[in-house]
Amino acid sequence: MTRLIGIDVGTTAVKAVLIDESGNRLADFARSHTMRRPEPQAAEQDPADWMQSVLDALGEFAAGHDLSDLVGIGICSQVNTHVFVDDEGAPLRPAITWQDGRPAPDAAKIDARVSGEQKEDWFGGPVPIDASNALARIAFIARTEPEAFAKTRHVLLPKDYCVLQLTCEVASDPVAAVGLTNRSGYVAPLLDLVPNAADMLPPLFGFTHIAGHVRQGLPCAGAPVVVGAMDAWGGMFGVGVVEDGDAMLQSGTSEIPGIVSSTVNPTPGVVLFPEYEGIIMHAAPTQAGGASVAWFANLIGQTPAGVSGLAANSKPSLAIPLFLPHLQGERAPIWDARSRGVFARIDGRAGAPEMARAVLEGVALSDHWAFGALQASAGINLEVANIGGGGAQSDVWSQIKADALGFALRRVSVRDSAALGAAILAGVGCGAMSSLTEAVQQLIQFDRVFEPDTKHRAYYDDKFGKYQELYESLKPFNESYVL
């Protein structure tokens, strides 16, 4: 029996899965880690927490199973999260996560030096250079922490940091370096705008390239480790999206809507990834999907599942407030780091069920906005998208999203789609599977389809218009605050 391990270093947890060549899950691992917010706009994590979980996952799998037939290990991770390491690969400071907005002024200065024509030439569309871009992070650390910057040898994504710790090899992929690369690799004129950036960024290889082998003394020593992919792409494969016209909604800490399409209509707010093996992904990641639910759950002393349970006790009506889930700004399609969350039109009818439903609806409306831009970018009118991730486990929320979006959502049966996608990449890279398409079609199964309820169409269309209007009306107010 051939075995594969997939690992996802996510925003809230490290998840891992041990599967066989038929996709049967033999073992699982999950452990949460902490997000630290030491100052306004900051969002940092300790890379040692990720690595300890990765090692513990491998150790548990090795202790509980005969891994003599382990073919390979794949790692996916959150991206636009950056680890600054020294010559020995040791972190020089906490990782700056994708939620961190402090580099926004540095990003604005870089973005102002890049014309729309250059972005069109480099990326095929108006890709924003925002606070999460690696160049903004490098400029931010150079400006605010010159001692750490002077010792920096590499700036790595979480998956690349973990691969380095496992194999002593430095490697990344061109898709995870979104906003820095095109079909030819790094965009040299862009990197030249930030001193030393070109020397700090890792070399690029394909997802399935074997970066190295687990070093002696660690669990699973000798096993090959592939370069892996960003969580959005790992999750894309893990929810069964691989061919032209396929669409996805990955529901995790953030929402990651995406469409695979060879048609490209440059659209503001959409992230257009470099082509990879014929796959062109149009993506529109938002800022706070599951994060909004987790925030509200903590506020009222509930679990996220409890929030969904409360929401199930309410129905679409004027008693449901309007919620903007911009708890720390918003990404696609508006890319506004200054926007903030708000509940609007609360009246005496709004109890806990109505407030809970407002949060779920607010995230669904953010998906609606993102998918509107995506469909324009990809030249596709969607009838169905595959949905996966922790948020997709809520039937109530999945139905709300289908109703708000106006198209069906087909849910995959495996919760940890990015970890499964990482295992798929390991299988292809190590020869257990012949191609990504074959592997995805062989391993992905679905458990339910959520069809949109047509009687709620007018309700959500009206609410989406008010959602956009509320955001626009609050822009001057939010911009009056100094970040």
C-alpha positions as CSV (number, residue, x, y, z in Angstrom):
1,M,0.0,0.0,0.0
2,T,1.3,3.5,-1.0
3,R,1.0,6.2,1.7
4,L,1.1,9.9,1.5
5,I,1.2,12.7,4.0
6,G,-0.3,16.2,3.4
7,I,0.2,19.1,5.8
8,D,-1.5,22.5,5.8
9,V,0.0,25.2,7.9
10,G,-3.1,27.4,8.2
11,T,-3.8,30.7,9.9
12,T,-5.4,29.1,13.0
13,A,-4.0,25.6,13.0
14,V,-1.7,23.0,11.5
15,K,-3.7,20.1,10.0
16,A,-2.2,16.9,8.6
17,V,-3.6,13.8,6.9
18,L,-2.2,10.4,6.2
19,I,-3.9,8.8,3.2
20,D,-3.4,5.8,0.9
21,E,-3.4,5.9,-2.9
22,S,-7.2,5.6,-3.1
23,G,-7.6,8.6,-0.9
24,N,-8.7,6.7,2.2
25,R,-7.9,8.7,5.4
26,L,-5.7,6.6,7.7
27,A,-4.9,9.2,10.3
28,D,-5.5,12.9,11.0
29,F,-3.8,15.6,13.1
30,A,-4.9,19.1,14.0
31,R,-3.4,21.6,16.5
32,S,-4.2,25.3,16.8
33,H,-1.7,28.1,17.2
34,T,-1.9,31.6,18.5
35,M,-2.2,34.9,16.6
36,R,-0.5,37.7,18.5
37,R,-1.5,41.3,18.1
38,P,1.1,43.3,20.0
39,E,0.0,46.7,18.5
40,P,-2.7,48.1,16.3
41,Q,-2.7,46.5,12.8
42,A,-0.2,43.8,13.9
43,A,-0.9,40.1,13.4
44,E,2.1,37.8,14.1
45,Q,2.8,34.1,14.8
46,D,5.7,32.2,16.1
47,P,7.2,29.9,13.4
48,A,8.4,27.5,16.1
49,D,4.7,26.8,16.9
50,W,4.1,25.7,13.2
51,M,7.2,23.5,13.2
52,Q,6.5,21.8,16.4
53,S,3.1,20.8,15.2
54,V,4.5,19.6,11.9
55,L,7.1,17.4,13.7
56,D,4.4,16.1,16.2
57,A,2.1,15.2,13.3
58,L,4.8,13.2,11.6
59,G,5.8,11.6,14.9
60,E,2.2,10.6,15.6
61,F,1.8,9.1,12.1
62,A,5.1,7.2,12.4
63,A,4.2,5.9,15.8
64,G,0.8,4.7,14.9
65,H,1.4,3.3,11.4
66,D,4.0,1.3,9.4
67,L,5.4,4.0,7.1
68,S,7.9,1.9,5.3
69,D,5.7,2.5,2.2
70,L,5.5,6.3,2.7
71,V,6.0,7.8,-0.8
72,G,6.3,11.5,0.1
73,I,5.2,14.5,2.1
74,G,3.6,17.7,0.8
75,I,3.1,21.0,2.6
76,C,0.7,23.8,1.9
77,S,0.3,26.9,3.9
78,Q,-1.1,30.4,4.4
79,V,0.7,32.9,2.1
80,N,1.5,36.5,2.3
81,T,2.8,35.5,5.7
82,H,6.5,36.0,5.9
83,V,9.3,34.6,8.0
84,F,12.7,36.5,8.1
85,V,15.5,34.0,8.8
86,D,19.2,34.3,9.2
87,D,22.0,32.3,7.5
88,E,21.2,29.3,9.7
89,G,17.5,29.3,8.9
90,A,16.6,30.6,12.4
91,P,13.7,33.2,12.6
92,L,14.9,36.7,13.4
93,R,11.4,37.9,14.6
94,P,7.8,36.6,14.7
95,A,6.3,35.9,11.3
96,I,4.2,38.8,9.8
97,T,0.9,37.2,8.8
98,W,-1.3,38.1,5.9
99,Q,-3.6,39.9,8.3
100,D,-0.9,42.4,9.3
101,G,-1.7,45.9,8.0
102,R,1.3,47.8,9.3
103,P,3.2,47.7,6.0
104,A,0.3,49.5,4.2
105,P,2.3,52.8,3.9
106,D,5.3,50.9,2.5
107,A,3.0,49.2,0.0
108,A,1.4,52.4,-1.1
109,K,4.8,53.9,-1.8
110,I,5.8,50.9,-3.9
111,D,2.4,50.7,-5.7
112,A,2.7,54.4,-6.6
113,R,5.9,53.6,-8.5
114,V,4.3,51.0,-10.7
115,S,2.0,52.0,-13.5
116,G,-1.1,50.3,-14.7
117,E,0.6,49.5,-17.9
118,Q,3.4,47.8,-16.1
119,K,1.0,45.7,-14.1
120,E,-0.9,44.7,-17.2
121,D,2.4,43.7,-18.9
122,W,3.8,41.8,-15.9
123,F,0.7,40.2,-14.5
124,G,-2.0,40.5,-17.1
125,G,-4.2,42.7,-14.9
126,P,-4.3,45.3,-12.2
127,V,-2.8,43.2,-9.4
128,P,-2.7,45.3,-6.2
129,I,0.5,45.8,-4.2
130,D,-0.9,45.9,-0.7
131,A,0.3,45.5,2.9
132,S,0.5,41.7,2.4
133,N,2.9,41.8,-0.5
134,A,6.4,40.5,0.3
135,L,8.0,43.7,-1.0
136,A,6.0,45.7,1.4
137,R,7.0,43.5,4.3
138,I,10.7,43.7,3.3
139,A,10.5,47.5,3.1
140,F,8.6,47.6,6.5
141,I,11.2,45.6,8.3
142,A,14.1,47.6,6.7
143,R,12.4,50.7,8.0
144,T,11.3,49.7,11.4
145,E,13.8,46.9,12.4
146,P,17.1,47.6,10.7
147,E,19.0,45.2,13.0
148,A,16.8,42.3,12.1
149,F,16.9,43.3,8.4
150,A,20.7,43.4,8.4
151,K,20.8,39.7,9.5
152,T,18.1,38.5,7.1
153,R,19.2,35.9,4.6
154,H,15.8,34.7,3.3
155,V,12.2,35.8,3.5
156,L,10.1,32.7,3.4
157,L,6.5,31.6,3.4
158,P,5.4,29.2,6.2
159,K,5.5,26.1,3.9
160,D,8.9,27.1,2.7
161,Y,10.1,27.7,6.2
162,C,8.9,24.2,7.3
163,V,10.5,22.6,4.2
164,L,13.8,24.3,5.2
165,Q,13.6,23.0,8.7
166,L,12.8,19.4,7.5
167,T,15.3,19.2,4.6
168,C,17.8,22.1,5.0
169,E,16.8,23.2,1.5
170,V,15.4,26.6,0.4
171,A,12.7,26.5,-2.2
172,S,9.4,28.0,-3.1
173,D,7.0,28.1,-6.1
174,P,6.0,30.8,-8.5
175,V,2.3,30.8,-7.7
176,A,2.8,31.3,-4.0
177,A,4.9,34.3,-4.9
178,V,1.8,36.0,-6.4
179,G,2.4,39.7,-7.0
180,L,6.1,39.1,-7.6
181,T,6.1,36.7,-10.5
182,N,4.9,36.2,-14.1
183,R,5.4,33.2,-16.5
184,S,9.1,33.9,-16.5
185,G,9.7,33.9,-12.8
186,Y,10.3,36.9,-10.5
187,V,9.6,40.3,-12.2
188,A,13.1,41.8,-11.9
189,P,12.1,45.5,-12.4
190,L,9.5,45.2,-9.6
191,L,12.0,43.6,-7.2
192,D,14.5,46.2,-8.0
193,L,12.2,48.8,-6.3
194,V,13.1,47.4,-2.9
195,P,16.8,47.1,-2.0
196,N,18.0,43.5,-1.4
197,A,14.6,42.0,-2.1
198,A,15.9,39.9,-5.0
199,D,18.6,38.4,-2.9
200,M,16.3,37.5,0.0
201,L,13.5,35.7,-1.9
202,P,13.9,31.9,-2.4
203,P,14.5,30.1,-5.7
204,L,11.3,28.9,-7.5
205,F,10.3,25.4,-8.5
206,G,7.1,23.6,-9.4
207,F,4.6,22.4,-6.8
208,T,5.6,18.8,-7.2
209,H,9.4,19.3,-7.4
210,I,11.2,17.3,-4.6
211,A,12.8,20.0,-2.5
212,G,14.8,17.5,-0.4
213,H,14.4,14.6,2.0
214,V,13.6,14.7,5.7
215,R,16.9,14.9,7.6
216,Q,18.1,12.2,9.9
217,G,16.9,12.4,13.5
218,L,13.4,13.7,12.6
219,P,10.2,11.6,12.2
220,C,9.9,10.1,8.7
221,A,13.6,10.6,8.1
222,G,14.6,10.1,4.4
223,A,11.1,10.7,3.0
224,P,11.0,13.0,0.0
225,V,9.3,16.4,0.6
226,V,7.9,18.3,-2.4
227,V,7.9,22.1,-2.7
228,G,4.1,22.3,-2.2
229,A,1.7,25.2,-2.8
230,M,-0.1,28.0,-1.2
231,D,-3.2,26.9,0.8
232,A,-5.5,28.4,-1.8
233,W,-4.1,26.1,-4.5
234,G,-3.7,23.1,-2.3
235,G,-7.3,23.6,-1.2
236,M,-8.3,24.1,-4.9
237,F,-7.0,20.6,-5.7
238,G,-8.5,19.3,-2.5
239,V,-12.0,20.6,-3.4
240,G,-11.8,19.1,-6.9
241,V,-11.0,22.2,-8.9
242,V,-8.4,21.7,-11.7
243,E,-10.0,22.3,-15.1
244,D,-11.2,25.3,-17.1
245,G,-14.6,26.5,-15.8
246,D,-14.2,24.9,-12.4
247,A,-14.9,27.2,-9.4
248,M,-14.3,27.0,-5.7
249,L,-15.2,28.7,-2.4
250,Q,-12.7,27.7,0.3
251,S,-14.2,28.7,3.7
252,G,-11.6,29.1,6.4
253,T,-10.3,31.9,8.5
254,S,-10.7,33.9,5.3
255,E,-12.9,33.1,2.3
256,I,-11.1,32.2,-0.9
257,P,-13.4,32.3,-3.9
258,G,-11.7,31.4,-7.2
259,I,-12.4,30.4,-10.8
260,V,-10.1,28.5,-13.2
261,S,-10.4,30.1,-16.7
262,S,-8.1,30.7,-19.7
263,T,-10.2,33.8,-20.4
264,V,-8.7,36.9,-18.8
265,N,-10.6,40.2,-18.6
266,P,-8.5,42.5,-16.5
267,T,-10.7,43.3,-13.5
268,P,-9.9,45.6,-10.5
269,G,-9.6,43.7,-7.3
270,V,-9.0,40.2,-8.7
271,V,-5.7,38.4,-8.1
272,L,-4.6,36.7,-11.3
273,F,-2.1,33.9,-10.6
274,P,0.6,33.0,-13.1
275,E,-0.3,30.1,-15.3
276,Y,0.7,26.7,-13.9
277,E,0.5,23.6,-16.1
278,G,-2.3,25.2,-18.1
279,I,-4.3,26.3,-15.0
280,I,-5.1,30.0,-14.8
281,M,-6.6,30.8,-11.4
282,H,-8.6,34.0,-10.9
283,A,-8.9,34.5,-7.1
284,A,-10.6,37.0,-4.8
285,P,-9.5,36.3,-1.2
286,T,-11.4,38.2,1.5
287,Q,-10.1,39.1,4.9
288,A,-12.4,37.7,7.6
289,G,-14.7,34.8,6.9
290,G,-14.4,32.2,9.7
291,A,-12.5,34.9,11.6
292,S,-15.7,37.0,11.8
293,V,-17.6,34.0,13.2
294,A,-14.8,33.2,15.7
295,W,-14.8,36.8,16.8
296,F,-18.6,36.9,17.3
297,A,-18.5,33.5,19.0
298,N,-15.9,34.7,21.5
299,L,-17.9,37.8,22.1
300,I,-21.1,35.9,23.1
301,G,-19.4,33.0,24.8
302,Q,-20.2,30.5,22.1
303,T,-18.4,28.2,19.7
304,P,-18.5,28.9,15.9
305,A,-20.8,25.9,15.7
306,G,-23.0,27.5,18.3
307,V,-23.2,30.6,16.2
308,S,-24.5,28.6,13.3
309,G,-27.0,26.9,15.7
310,L,-28.3,30.3,16.8
311,A,-28.5,31.5,13.2
312,A,-30.7,28.5,12.4
313,N,-33.3,29.9,14.7
314,S,-33.8,33.0,12.5
315,K,-35.0,33.6,9.0
316,P,-34.3,36.2,6.3
317,S,-36.2,39.3,7.4
318,L,-35.8,43.0,8.1
319,A,-35.0,42.0,11.7
320,I,-31.6,40.8,10.6
321,P,-29.0,43.6,10.9
322,L,-26.5,44.3,8.1
323,F,-23.0,43.4,9.0
324,L,-19.7,44.4,7.3
325,P,-17.1,41.7,8.2
326,H,-14.2,44.2,7.8
327,L,-12.7,43.5,11.3
328,Q,-9.2,44.3,10.1
329,G,-9.8,45.9,6.7
330,E,-10.9,44.0,3.6
331,R,-9.1,42.4,0.7
332,A,-10.8,41.4,-2.5
333,P,-12.3,43.0,-4.4
334,I,-11.9,46.4,-2.7
335,W,-8.5,46.1,-1.1
336,D,-9.2,48.6,1.6
337,A,-7.0,48.2,4.8
338,R,-8.8,51.1,6.5
339,S,-12.4,49.7,6.3
340,R,-13.8,48.4,9.6
341,G,-16.6,46.1,10.7
342,V,-20.0,47.4,11.6
343,F,-23.5,46.3,12.4
344,A,-26.2,48.6,10.8
345,R,-30.0,48.9,11.4
346,I,-30.3,47.1,14.7
347,D,-33.7,47.3,16.2
348,G,-35.5,45.7,19.2
349,R,-36.3,42.6,17.3
350,A,-32.6,41.6,17.0
351,G,-31.7,39.0,19.5
352,A,-28.8,36.6,19.5
353,P,-30.2,34.5,16.6
354,E,-30.6,37.6,14.4
355,M,-27.2,38.9,15.3
356,A,-25.6,35.5,14.6
357,R,-27.4,35.3,11.2
358,A,-26.2,38.8,10.4
359,V,-22.6,37.7,10.8
360,L,-23.1,34.7,8.5
361,E,-25.0,36.8,6.0
362,G,-22.3,39.5,6.0
363,V,-19.6,37.0,5.1
364,A,-21.8,35.6,2.4
365,L,-22.3,39.1,0.9
366,S,-18.6,39.6,0.9
367,D,-18.4,36.4,-1.1
368,H,-21.1,37.8,-3.5
369,W,-19.0,40.9,-4.1
370,A,-15.9,38.8,-4.7
371,F,-17.6,36.4,-7.1
372,G,-19.0,39.3,-9.1
373,A,-15.5,40.5,-9.8
374,L,-14.3,37.0,-10.5
375,Q,-17.0,36.2,-13.0
376,A,-16.2,39.4,-14.9
377,S,-12.5,38.5,-14.8
378,A,-13.0,34.9,-16.0
379,G,-15.8,35.6,-18.5
380,I,-18.0,32.9,-16.8
381,N,-21.5,33.0,-15.3
382,L,-21.4,30.3,-12.6
383,E,-24.0,27.7,-12.0
384,V,-22.0,25.8,-9.4
385,A,-18.9,26.1,-7.3
386,N,-17.2,23.5,-5.1
387,I,-17.0,24.4,-1.4
388,G,-14.7,23.1,1.3
389,G,-13.0,24.1,4.5
390,G,-14.1,24.4,8.1
391,G,-16.8,26.9,7.4
392,A,-18.4,24.6,4.9
393,Q,-19.2,22.1,7.6
394,S,-22.1,24.4,8.7
395,D,-25.2,23.4,6.7
396,V,-26.9,26.7,7.7
397,W,-24.0,28.8,6.6
398,S,-23.5,26.9,3.3
399,Q,-27.2,27.4,2.5
400,I,-27.0,31.1,3.3
401,K,-24.0,31.4,1.0
402,A,-25.8,29.6,-1.9
403,D,-28.8,31.8,-1.4
404,A,-26.7,35.0,-1.4
405,L,-24.6,33.9,-4.4
406,G,-27.5,32.7,-6.5
407,F,-25.7,29.5,-7.6
408,A,-25.3,26.0,-6.2
409,L,-22.5,25.0,-3.8
410,R,-21.2,21.4,-4.0
411,R,-19.5,20.4,-0.7
412,V,-16.6,18.1,-0.6
413,S,-16.7,15.2,1.9
414,V,-13.2,16.0,3.3
415,R,-13.0,18.9,5.7
416,D,-9.2,19.7,5.5
417,S,-9.0,20.2,1.7
418,A,-5.7,22.0,1.7
419,A,-4.0,19.1,3.6
420,L,-5.5,16.7,1.1
421,G,-4.3,18.8,-1.7
422,A,-0.8,18.8,-0.3
423,A,-0.9,15.0,-0.2
424,I,-2.0,15.0,-3.8
425,L,1.0,17.1,-4.8
426,A,3.3,14.7,-2.9
427,G,1.7,11.8,-4.8
428,V,2.3,13.4,-8.2
429,G,5.8,14.6,-7.3
430,C,6.9,11.2,-6.1
431,G,5.4,9.3,-8.9
432,A,2.4,7.6,-7.2
433,M,0.0,9.5,-9.5
434,S,0.6,10.5,-13.1
435,S,-1.0,13.9,-13.1
436,L,-2.8,16.5,-11.0
437,T,-6.0,16.1,-13.0
438,E,-6.0,12.3,-12.6
439,A,-5.2,12.6,-8.9
440,V,-7.9,15.1,-8.2
441,Q,-10.6,13.2,-10.1
442,Q,-9.6,10.0,-8.4
443,L,-9.5,11.2,-4.8
444,I,-12.2,13.9,-4.4
445,Q,-15.7,13.0,-3.3
446,F,-18.8,15.2,-2.5
447,D,-21.4,14.8,0.2
448,R,-24.1,17.4,-0.6
449,V,-25.2,20.1,-3.0
450,F,-26.8,23.3,-1.6
451,E,-29.1,24.8,-4.2
452,P,-30.1,28.5,-3.9
453,D,-33.6,29.1,-2.6
454,T,-35.2,31.3,-5.2
455,K,-37.7,32.8,-2.8
456,H,-34.8,34.6,-1.0
457,R,-33.3,36.0,-4.3
458,A,-34.9,39.5,-3.9
459,Y,-33.9,39.7,-0.2
460,Y,-30.2,39.1,-0.9
461,D,-30.1,41.2,-4.0
462,D,-31.5,44.1,-2.0
463,K,-29.2,43.5,0.9
464,F,-26.1,43.3,-1.2
465,G,-26.9,46.7,-2.7
466,K,-27.2,48.1,0.8
467,Y,-24.0,46.3,1.8
468,Q,-22.1,48.1,-0.9
469,E,-23.8,51.4,-0.1
470,L,-22.9,51.0,3.6
471,Y,-19.3,50.4,2.8
472,E,-19.1,53.5,0.5
473,S,-20.9,55.7,3.1
474,L,-18.4,54.7,5.8
475,K,-15.2,55.3,3.7
476,P,-14.7,59.0,4.7
477,F,-15.3,58.1,8.4
478,N,-12.8,55.2,8.3
479,E,-10.3,57.2,6.4
480,S,-10.4,59.9,9.1
481,Y,-8.7,57.5,11.5
482,V,-4.9,57.2,11.5
483,L,-3.8,53.6,11.2
